[in-house]
């Protein structure tokens, strides 16, 4: 039988690790969005050589397991940079995990941002140019706001995916929610294994559901705002 008291006890012991998991998600997502925007622009402008390299990079990151990418960064990046005389062995395991997930997220975000950019009608670019706006002014004032409306749902879903997949970082020694769950089960020699995993699953479930609700709220609000602006126009 499942001991409810042990589930509750494990829940309170796991909860202090939630901020670490959330901060990891936020950093990986932020880095992924910045990288994705840069990669998307290179592909949009079809910069020779770089554009083809990015296609290969995106394909690799989307078609290989996340845990494999994590191991390649954690074990391979220090060795690669050592060849160039750069020592990064002092970096924390958390840093390597953020880099790995940020690189993966950047590949996904590049496709999302590129698709959102191409979905904005060409007439919007022409109208901005007609009123004397530079390309970057048009991008900031007209194109990006419309891109965000298109891309936000996918970005939000990707944030939830990163939050859930962050459970892999315990494999490189980061004591997040899943890492703490492993420690708790080992301390009790596996006696409360089911109770501990139930507790951690409830935390992941609740937070993912909350992020989904916030995303839906933002989406509905944006749609109402867009409809009001469209009626005024």
KAURQUI-V11048 format. One record per residue. RES is the residue in one small letter. SS is DSSP state (alpha for helix, beta for strand, coil for the rest). PSI is psi in degrees with one decimal (* if undefined). OMEGA is omega in degrees with one decimal (* if undefined). Layout:
res=RES ss=SS psi=PSI omega=OMEGA
res=RES ss=SS psi=PSI omega=OMEGA
This chain:
res=x ss=coil psi=145.6 omega=178.0
res=x ss=coil psi=129.2 omega=-179.8
res=x ss=coil psi=107.5 omega=-176.9
res=x ss=alpha psi=-35.5 omega=179.8
res=x ss=alpha psi=-37.6 omega=178.1
res=x ss=alpha psi=-35.7 omega=176.5
res=x ss=alpha psi=-46.1 omega=-179.8
res=x ss=alpha psi=-41.9 omega=179.2
res=x ss=alpha psi=-44.5 omega=178.7
res=x ss=alpha psi=-38.5 omega=179.3
res=x ss=alpha psi=-47.9 omega=-177.4
res=x ss=alpha psi=-27.0 omega=177.1
res=x ss=alpha psi=-25.6 omega=179.8
res=x ss=alpha psi=-32.0 omega=-171.9
res=x ss=alpha psi=-37.9 omega=179.0
res=x ss=coil psi=-18.3 omega=179.3
res=x ss=coil psi=-6.1 omega=-179.6
res=x ss=alpha psi=-44.4 omega=178.5
res=x ss=alpha psi=-36.8 omega=178.4
res=x ss=alpha psi=-43.8 omega=179.7
res=x ss=alpha psi=-40.8 omega=179.4
res=x ss=alpha psi=-41.2 omega=179.0
res=x ss=alpha psi=-36.5 omega=175.6
res=x ss=alpha psi=-45.5 omega=179.3
res=x ss=alpha psi=-45.8 omega=-178.2
res=x ss=alpha psi=-43.3 omega=-178.7
res=x ss=alpha psi=-44.2 omega=-180.0
res=x ss=alpha psi=-39.8 omega=179.6
res=x ss=alpha psi=-45.0 omega=-180.0
res=x ss=alpha psi=-46.1 omega=177.8
res=x ss=alpha psi=-39.2 omega=179.4
res=x ss=alpha psi=-38.2 omega=179.3
res=x ss=alpha psi=-44.5 omega=178.8
res=x ss=alpha psi=-48.6 omega=179.0
res=x ss=alpha psi=-42.6 omega=-179.8
res=x ss=alpha psi=-38.2 omega=179.3
res=x ss=alpha psi=-42.5 omega=179.3
res=x ss=alpha psi=-46.2 omega=-180.0
res=x ss=alpha psi=-39.4 omega=-179.6
res=x ss=alpha psi=-42.0 omega=179.2
res=x ss=alpha psi=-40.4 omega=178.9
res=x ss=alpha psi=-40.8 omega=179.5
res=x ss=alpha psi=-35.5 omega=179.4
res=x ss=alpha psi=-42.2 omega=-179.2
res=x ss=coil psi=-0.1 omega=175.6
res=x ss=coil psi=52.5 omega=177.7
res=x ss=coil psi=123.8 omega=-176.5
res=x ss=coil psi=148.2 omega=178.8
res=x ss=coil psi=-57.7 omega=-179.2
res=x ss=alpha psi=-41.6 omega=-179.5
res=x ss=alpha psi=-42.0 omega=179.7
res=x ss=alpha psi=-37.2 omega=177.5
res=x ss=alpha psi=-37.5 omega=179.8
res=x ss=alpha psi=-38.0 omega=176.7
res=x ss=alpha psi=-44.3 omega=178.5
res=x ss=alpha psi=-40.9 omega=-180.0
res=x ss=alpha psi=-47.6 omega=179.9
res=x ss=alpha psi=-42.0 omega=179.1
res=x ss=alpha psi=-44.6 omega=179.9
res=x ss=alpha psi=-46.1 omega=-176.1
res=x ss=alpha psi=-30.8 omega=-179.2
res=x ss=alpha psi=-18.3 omega=-173.3
res=x ss=alpha psi=9.5 omega=176.2
res=x ss=coil psi=150.9 omega=-177.9
res=x ss=coil psi=144.3 omega=179.5
res=x ss=alpha psi=-37.0 omega=-178.8
res=x ss=alpha psi=-32.4 omega=176.3
res=x ss=alpha psi=-43.2 omega=177.8
res=x ss=alpha psi=-38.6 omega=178.1
res=x ss=alpha psi=-44.5 omega=179.4
res=x ss=alpha psi=-38.3 omega=179.3
res=x ss=alpha psi=-41.3 omega=179.1
res=x ss=alpha psi=-44.8 omega=-174.9
res=x ss=alpha psi=-43.7 omega=-177.2
res=x ss=alpha psi=-32.4 omega=-173.3
res=x ss=alpha psi=-37.3 omega=-176.1
res=x ss=alpha psi=-44.3 omega=178.0
res=x ss=alpha psi=-39.1 omega=179.9
res=x ss=alpha psi=-39.4 omega=180.0
res=x ss=alpha psi=-45.9 omega=-178.4
res=x ss=alpha psi=-24.6 omega=177.4
res=x ss=alpha psi=-30.8 omega=177.7
res=x ss=coil psi=-25.8 omega=178.9
res=x ss=coil psi=8.4 omega=178.2
res=x ss=coil psi=18.8 omega=-179.6
res=x ss=coil psi=123.6 omega=-179.1
res=x ss=coil psi=116.4 omega=179.7
res=x ss=coil psi=18.7 omega=-178.9
res=x ss=coil psi=-18.3 omega=179.2
res=x ss=coil psi=-11.3 omega=179.4
res=x ss=coil psi=149.0 omega=-179.3
res=x ss=coil psi=157.8 omega=176.1
res=x ss=alpha psi=-34.7 omega=178.3
res=x ss=alpha psi=-42.0 omega=-179.5
res=x ss=alpha psi=-45.8 omega=179.0
res=x ss=alpha psi=-39.7 omega=-179.8
res=x ss=alpha psi=-41.0 omega=178.2
res=x ss=alpha psi=-42.2 omega=178.8
res=x ss=alpha psi=-46.4 omega=-178.6
res=x ss=alpha psi=-47.5 omega=-178.7
res=x ss=alpha psi=-32.6 omega=177.1
res=x ss=alpha psi=-39.8 omega=177.6
res=x ss=alpha psi=-40.7 omega=177.7
res=x ss=alpha psi=-45.5 omega=179.8
res=x ss=alpha psi=-37.3 omega=179.5
res=x ss=alpha psi=-38.3 omega=178.5
res=x ss=alpha psi=-44.3 omega=179.3
res=x ss=alpha psi=-45.1 omega=-177.4
res=x ss=alpha psi=-31.8 omega=179.8
res=x ss=alpha psi=-39.7 omega=178.4
res=x ss=alpha psi=-38.5 omega=179.1
res=x ss=alpha psi=-48.3 omega=-178.1
res=x ss=alpha psi=-40.7 omega=178.8
res=x ss=alpha psi=-43.4 omega=178.8
res=x ss=alpha psi=-40.3 omega=179.1
res=x ss=alpha psi=-39.3 omega=178.7
res=x ss=alpha psi=-45.8 omega=-178.7
res=x ss=alpha psi=-21.1 omega=-179.7
res=x ss=alpha psi=-18.0 omega=176.8
res=x ss=coil psi=125.8 omega=-176.5
res=x ss=coil psi=142.9 omega=179.3
res=x ss=alpha psi=-26.3 omega=179.6
res=x ss=alpha psi=-28.3 omega=178.2
res=x ss=alpha psi=-41.4 omega=177.4
res=x ss=alpha psi=-42.7 omega=-178.5
res=x ss=alpha psi=-40.0 omega=179.9
res=x ss=alpha psi=-40.9 omega=178.6
res=x ss=alpha psi=-41.2 omega=178.9
res=x ss=alpha psi=-35.5 omega=-177.9
res=x ss=alpha psi=-30.7 omega=179.9
res=x ss=coil psi=9.3 omega=173.6
res=x ss=coil psi=13.3 omega=179.0
res=x ss=coil psi=143.3 omega=171.9
res=x ss=coil psi=170.3 omega=-178.4
res=x ss=alpha psi=-43.2 omega=-176.4
res=x ss=alpha psi=-32.2 omega=174.0
res=x ss=alpha psi=-43.2 omega=178.4
res=x ss=alpha psi=-38.8 omega=179.1
res=x ss=alpha psi=-45.8 omega=-176.0
res=x ss=alpha psi=-40.8 omega=-172.4
res=x ss=alpha psi=-29.0 omega=-172.1
res=x ss=alpha psi=-51.1 omega=-170.9
res=x ss=alpha psi=-51.4 omega=-176.4
res=x ss=alpha psi=-44.6 omega=177.5
res=x ss=alpha psi=-38.7 omega=178.1
res=x ss=alpha psi=-35.4 omega=176.2
res=x ss=alpha psi=-41.9 omega=-178.9
res=x ss=alpha psi=-40.6 omega=179.1
res=x ss=alpha psi=-35.5 omega=-179.7
res=x ss=alpha psi=-40.6 omega=-170.2
res=x ss=alpha psi=-24.1 omega=-173.7
res=x ss=alpha psi=-45.3 omega=179.8
res=x ss=alpha psi=-42.0 omega=-179.3
res=x ss=alpha psi=-38.9 omega=177.3
res=x ss=alpha psi=-42.0 omega=178.4
res=x ss=alpha psi=-43.2 omega=177.7
res=x ss=alpha psi=-35.4 omega=178.6
res=x ss=alpha psi=-34.0 omega=176.7
res=x ss=alpha psi=-41.4 omega=177.9
res=x ss=alpha psi=-40.4 omega=178.6
res=x ss=alpha psi=-44.1 omega=178.8
res=x ss=alpha psi=-41.5 omega=179.7
res=x ss=alpha psi=-44.5 omega=-179.8
res=x ss=alpha psi=-42.9 omega=-177.9
res=x ss=alpha psi=-13.3 omega=177.5
res=x ss=alpha psi=-14.5 omega=177.2
res=x ss=alpha psi=-14.2 omega=179.4
res=x ss=alpha psi=-19.2 omega=-171.3
res=x ss=alpha psi=-16.0 omega=177.5
res=x ss=alpha psi=-19.7 omega=-179.4
res=x ss=alpha psi=-16.6 omega=176.3
res=x ss=alpha psi=20.9 omega=171.7
res=x ss=coil psi=11.0 omega=176.4
res=x ss=coil psi=122.2 omega=-176.9
res=x ss=coil psi=82.3 omega=175.4
res=x ss=coil psi=-156.0 omega=178.7
res=x ss=alpha psi=-49.4 omega=-177.4
res=x ss=alpha psi=-37.6 omega=177.5
res=x ss=alpha psi=-42.3 omega=177.8
res=x ss=alpha psi=-36.8 omega=176.8
res=x ss=alpha psi=-41.1 omega=177.4
res=x ss=alpha psi=-42.4 omega=180.0
res=x ss=alpha psi=-42.9 omega=-179.3
res=x ss=alpha psi=-42.2 omega=-179.0
res=x ss=alpha psi=-35.8 omega=179.2
res=x ss=alpha psi=-35.9 omega=178.6
res=x ss=alpha psi=-32.1 omega=-179.8
res=x ss=coil psi=14.5 omega=177.7
res=x ss=coil psi=35.0 omega=176.2
res=x ss=coil psi=3.3 omega=-177.6
res=x ss=coil psi=-39.2 omega=-178.0
res=x ss=coil psi=30.0 omega=-175.7
res=x ss=alpha psi=-50.2 omega=-177.7
res=x ss=alpha psi=-44.2 omega=-179.2
res=x ss=alpha psi=-41.4 omega=-179.8
res=x ss=alpha psi=-44.2 omega=179.6
res=x ss=alpha psi=-31.3 omega=174.0
res=x ss=alpha psi=-43.4 omega=-179.0
res=x ss=alpha psi=-45.6 omega=-178.7
res=x ss=alpha psi=-33.5 omega=178.5
res=x ss=alpha psi=-35.6 omega=177.6
res=x ss=alpha psi=-38.3 omega=179.3
res=x ss=alpha psi=-46.8 omega=177.6
res=x ss=alpha psi=-43.4 omega=-178.5
res=x ss=alpha psi=-49.9 omega=-177.2
res=x ss=alpha psi=-47.2 omega=-177.7
res=x ss=alpha psi=-40.2 omega=178.1
res=x ss=alpha psi=-41.1 omega=178.4
res=x ss=alpha psi=-39.3 omega=178.5
res=x ss=alpha psi=-43.7 omega=177.0
res=x ss=alpha psi=-39.5 omega=178.0
res=x ss=alpha psi=-41.3 omega=178.7
res=x ss=alpha psi=-42.5 omega=178.7
res=x ss=alpha psi=-39.0 omega=177.8
res=x ss=alpha psi=-45.0 omega=179.5
res=x ss=alpha psi=-39.6 omega=178.8
res=x ss=alpha psi=-46.0 omega=179.6
res=x ss=alpha psi=-40.5 omega=-178.7
res=x ss=alpha psi=-47.1 omega=179.8
res=x ss=alpha psi=-40.4 omega=178.9
res=x ss=alpha psi=-43.2 omega=179.2
res=x ss=alpha psi=-40.3 omega=179.6
res=x ss=alpha psi=-42.4 omega=178.5
res=x ss=alpha psi=-42.5 omega=179.6
res=x ss=alpha psi=-40.7 omega=-179.5
res=x ss=alpha psi=-40.8 omega=179.5
res=x ss=alpha psi=-38.3 omega=178.7
res=x ss=alpha psi=-44.3 omega=178.5
res=x ss=alpha psi=-36.5 omega=179.8
res=x ss=alpha psi=-38.3 omega=178.5
res=x ss=alpha psi=-38.7 omega=179.5
res=x ss=alpha psi=-35.1 omega=179.6
res=x ss=coil psi=* omega=*
